[in-house]
Amino acid sequence: MQTFYTIAVGPLAWFAWAVFLVGSAWRIFSMASLAKNKEMAAVAYFDTAYGMRSIARWMTPFATLGWQKNPVLTFATFAFHISFILLALFAQGHAILWEYAFGMRVWALPPQVASALTIIATLSCAYFLVRRLSNSTVRFVSTPGDWLALGLATLPFITALLVRQSVGDPLLMTLLHVLSGEAVLVAIPFTRLSHALFVPFTRAYMGSEFGAVRHCPDW
Amino acid sequence: MGIAERKIEDANLLKAVAALTPDKIQQVVRSVTKGEAGARLAVYHETCMRCGMCAEACHFSLSHKGDPTYTPVGKMEQTMWRLLRTDGRVTPDEIYNMAQIAFTECNMCKRCVHFCPVGIDTGYIISLVRRICHLLGVVPMYILDTAHSHSATMNQMWVKEDEWIDSLMWQEDEARDEFPKLRIPLDKEGSDVLYSVIAPEPKFRTQLIYQAAAIMNQAGIDWTMPAGPGWDNSDMCMMTGNLEMMGRLKRAHYEMAQRLRVKRIVMGECGHAFRSVYDTGNRWLGFKDWPVPIVHSVEFFWELLTTGKIKIPQKFQKPVTIHDPCNITRGYGLMEKLREVVHMLCENVVEMTPNREHTICCCAGGGVINCGPPFKGTRVAGNKVKADVLAATGVEYVIAPCHNCHGGLEDIISHYKLGMHTKFIGDLIFELMEKPGAE
C-alpha cells in the first residue's frame, strides 16, 4: 500500500500534471488554430475589454438574467467552483505536496474551513446529481459524458471527506483521494471538464460580439 | 413528447426527404460539421454543460412548460448534437424532424444568450442545422419559395423590376394629392440617404412607402430610392441557410448604394433585413464593417425628431407599449433610442416586462413566419408567454418597428383575443407630424 501511495504522489502525480498541462495547451492551441483558419469572420470581432467585461459579469453571482432565474443552481455552481479552486490550491495536504514537489511554501486553509468547503462542494455535487435526475430538461439532454464529468468532479471531495472522517484505512482512503484528483487532472483536457479551459474564450467571444457588434449586454 | 409526435406536413419537406439516402445525408452533414464549421461548433458542443438554464429563456419552452424538447438545449440535442454524435448517420425521417425544429421552433432570437453562463450561441447552432437542411434541399415550402424568388429576381416577393418602379410611382402619384411637391426620387446619384425597404412593402404594405415618402419630404431630406435590383434589403436566404445567395443579395445591395454614391443607407422598419445587412451579409462578403454606413429607421427617426426636422405638435394620447425587436435591440442595441422616439411621440407609455435586450421574441422572425400557414399553429402556441406579457400591460397599442414582429404579434393578439393593435413608428410619425407641405 505504501508503495502504491509513493507512486501515486510521485511519478503518477508528475504524469497526471504533465497530461493536464500538455493536453490543455494542445487543446487550446489546436482550437485557436481552428478558429483562425476557419472563422476569422468571428475572431475578427474579438475584443479584450468587452470579453473581460462579460467574464467579470458572469463571475458575479446573480448579476445576470440566467443566474437570477436559476437561483439554487447559481448558489450551488458558485459554491462548488469556489470550493474546488480553494481546496485544490490551498488544502493543508495540498500545501505539503506543493512544498514536497517544488519546495514552494504555500498558505494553507485552516482545517475547519477546508472541512466546511469540502462539505459544501459535496453537497453542491449532490444537488447537481439530483437536478440532473429530476429536472426534465437536464435529464433529457444528459449524456454519459455529463455523468462522467459529474462523477469525476465529485470523487475527490467524497474521498477527502472519508479521509477527514477517518472512515476505513486512512492510507487507502488517502490513496483513493490522490488517484481521484489525478483522474480529474487527466480528464480536464479530454472530457466535458474541458469547460475549465474553454469557457473563458466562449464567454469572452460572446461578450465581444454583444459588446462590439450588438452594442448590448450579454447578461 | 417530442418532435416526432408533433410532425406537421409540409409539401417540400415531404418531397425532399423522400429523395434522401443515409449516405447522402452523412456526406452533407460532414461537409458542414467537418468542413464549413470550425471552432465555434466544436467548442459549443464540448462545453455546453447541459445545465438547462436556457429553459427559462425561450418563448417556446416558456409556453410549453415542462416539455424539454422545446428548450434551446433540447433543440440542439435533437438536431446538431445528435448529428455530431452519429457523425451524420441519421435517417431521412430524422432530417425531416430536425428541419421542423430548426425552421419552425427556433427564431434564432438569441434570448438564451442571456441565460447561458458558458456563452453558447444556440441561434448559431440552429443556423448551422438550417445550412445542412438547405444543402439537402429540406426546407419548408413557403420559405423556400421566397428564397427561390431571391435567386430569380433578387427580391423576396417575385416583384418584377417594372412592378417595383410602378409601385413607387404609384405611391408618389397618390402622395402628391396630399403633398403636391412630393417626389420619390429614383436612382438619384449622390443623395444623402438611400432609403431601402423589404419586398413585402411594395407587395402588400405599400402605404408604408407613401408614409416614408411623406416623412422624407416634410423633413426636407435629400433622398432616393433604388430603381434596379438590390432595392430589396430583405433576406430569406440567410434564414434558409442559402449563404451563397445571401452573399449575392448583400453584394447587390451594397454595390447599388455605392454606384449611387449615397452617403448612407437608411433601412425601413425591419429587423431581419437589418441583421442581414449589418451583421451577417457583410461577414460573408469579407467586410468587417460596411462599405456604406447602415442606419436603421429607429435611429433615423430619432435624428429627425431630435433635430426638429419633424415636429410633433400633439402626442398620441392613448396608452401604448413598446415591443423591442430582437434584431435591432439584442442585435444592435437600439433599446434606449427606441424608447426616446416613442416617448417623443406618445404621451402614455407602459413598459412590458421583460423588455429592452431581454425582450421576448415575436415568434415570427428568424424565417419562422415565412414557413407559412402549415406552421402558424406552432408559432401561436409557442408564444403564449408573449401574449401574457402583452395582456399584462393593459394597453391597446403595441409599437413594434419590425415587419416580422407585426406579423407574429398580430397572430397572437388575434388568437388569444387580446384586443390590441400594432403600429409602426412610421405610422405614428405620419399620423402626428406637422405637415406644412400638405394641401
Interface residues (C-beta under 8 A of the other chain):
Chain A: M31 A32 L34 A35 N37 K38 E39 A41 A42 A44 Y45 S54 W58 T64 L65 G66 W67 K69 N70 L73 T77 N135 S136 T137 V138 R139 F140 V141 S142 T143 D146 R192 S194 H195 F198 V199 F201 T202 R203 Y205 M206 G207 F210 V213 R214 H215 C216 P217 D218 W219
Chain B: E36 A37 G38 A39 R40 A42 V43 Y44 E46 T47 M49 R50 C51 G52 M53 C54 A55 E56 A57 S61 G66 D67 P68 T69 T71 V73 G74 M76 E77 W81 R85 V113 H114 F115 C116 P117 V118 G119 I120 D121 D279 R283 W284 G286 K288 T329 R330 G331 Y332 G333 M335 E357 H358
